[in-house]
Amino acid sequence: MTTLHRVLVVEDHHDTLRLLCRLLAHNGWIAQGASNCADAVLAAQGNTFDVAILDMHLPDGDGWDLLGRLRVIQPDLCAIAISGLSDPIGKDRATEAGFKAYVHKPFSLAKLLDQVRLCAASPEEENVRR
């Protein structure tokens, strides 16, 4: 039996948010979108997510702080950072904050889907090893 995975997508650009949610749904994921930190936290309080795709620059905060807030609610959440800035310090900061991957915009949708699959597979792989 296939497990459906839930993905929280946090992106302030409406068209990009809609595209990512549609892409994920088309590939068998249950995707929920949020356009800011406040809506993302509310979504996480009401739902359990396997993966979060977080834009690093949001109107009411940033992805680094948002991941910390989300992990208080869902400690095992696997997160992917997306950013339009090609900043090696930002990438290092994302790694230190616990993001599984850092994807630079513009990105290949196939690459992002690969990262989501890897992120969602991680807890299952850890359980198999135990």
BELVENFEN-V414697 format. One line per field, one symbol per residue. ss: DSSP state (~ for helix, > for strand, _ for the rest). psi: psi as a letter, one per 40 degrees, with the letter a starting at -180 (. if undefined). burial: I if it has 16 or more other C-alpha atoms within 10 Angstrom, else O. Layout:
ss->???
psi->???
burial->???
//
This chain:
ss->_____>>>>>___~~~~~~~~~~~~~___>>>>>__~~~~~~~~~~____>>>>>_>>__>>~~~~~~~~~~~____>>>>>>____~~~~~~~~~~___>>>>____~~~~~~~~~~~~~~~~~~~~~_
psi->hhhhihhhhhhehdddddddddddddeeihhhiieidddddddddeihidihhhidhidfaidddddddddddgdehhihhhiehghdddddddddeehdihhhiiihddddddddddddddddddddd.
burial->OOOOIIIIIIIIOOOOIIOIIIIIOOOOIIIIIIIIIOOIIOIIOOOOIIIIIIIIIIOOOOIIOIIOIIIOOIOOIIIIIIIOOOOOOIIOOIIOOIIIIIIIOOOOOOOIOOIIOIIIOOOOOOOOOO
//
